[in-house]
């Protein structure tokens, strides 16, 4: 993320947050807007009301109204809107999946792509291992799954993903704990192999080119 170009807004209510989001989208000055998170978009009536008073469906109605506007504006202005959401559990569900996302059903219907990201392991002091499933996709085949590492402070571990893909496609071979690219010894263990690739860009480019060729992917290396 280019932090110099990053705009951060902390609205006072859900209505204000979605209005700012809509204005940024319509301005055409940004290519992506991230709302983090839907569960934190608290309606103004709930903020100004008393504790313990039930406000049924307020957030769902707010999201439904906002997405009717946002969907067309984002499409017209070629802007990507990313909503981060959280899982909740329904009370008293005996059969079926009790998990539900907050904010009603509107977001499920309007979303072009929905990703279900779950933590599977903890990388001690470095990050987490996650399993991601594409539960909805209007632009490509859905229901695909991927596992990758998210490192604290740096995000998705690109080298780790490349190493996993190279091992699965046979570009890199693992013999015991050692990783080999042809006859080149990369290192013992995944961390050492990634460090070797980071220090040797020519080997890294060769591995990435081999993975792309095996998978039938075209385009420049990222």
JOKA-V344326 format. One record per residue. N is the residue number from 0. SS is DSSP state (H for helix, E for strand, L for the rest). Layout:
BEGIN
n: {N,N}
ss: {SS,SS}
END
This chain:
BEGIN
n: {0,1,2,3,4,5,6,7,8,9,10,11,12,13,14,15,16,17,18,19,20,21,22,23,24,25,26,27,28,29,30,31,32,33,34,35,36,37,38,39,40,41,42,43,44,45,46,47,48,49,50,51,52,53,54,55,56,57,58,59,60,61,62,63,64,65,66,67,68,69,70,71,72,73,74,75,76,77,78,79,80,81,82,83,84,85,86,87,88,89,90,91,92,93,94,95,96,97,98,99,100,101,102,103,104,105,106,107,108,109,110,111,112,113,114,115,116,117,118,119,120,121,122,123,124,125,126,127,128,129,130,131,132,133,134,135,136,137,138,139,140,141,142,143,144,145,146,147,148,149,150,151,152,153,154,155,156,157,158,159,160,161,162,163,164,165,166,167,168,169,170,171,172,173,174,175,176,177,178,179,180,181,182,183,184,185,186,187,188,189,190,191,192,193,194,195,196,197,198,199,200,201,202,203,204,205,206,207,208,209,210,211,212,213,214,215,216,217,218,219,220,221}
ss: {L,L,H,H,H,L,L,L,L,L,L,L,L,H,H,H,H,H,H,H,H,H,H,H,H,H,H,L,L,L,L,E,E,E,E,E,L,H,H,H,L,L,L,H,H,H,H,H,L,L,L,L,L,L,L,L,L,H,H,H,H,H,H,H,H,H,H,H,H,H,H,H,H,H,H,H,H,L,L,E,E,E,E,E,L,L,E,E,E,L,L,L,L,L,L,L,L,L,E,E,E,L,L,L,L,H,H,H,H,H,L,L,E,E,E,E,E,E,E,E,E,E,E,L,L,L,E,E,E,E,E,E,E,E,E,E,E,L,L,L,L,L,L,L,E,E,E,E,E,E,E,L,L,L,E,E,L,H,H,H,H,H,H,H,H,H,H,H,H,L,L,L,E,E,E,L,L,E,E,E,E,L,L,E,E,E,E,E,L,H,H,H,H,H,H,H,H,H,H,L,H,H,H,H,H,H,H,H,H,H,H,H,H,H,H,L,L,L,L,L,L,L}
END
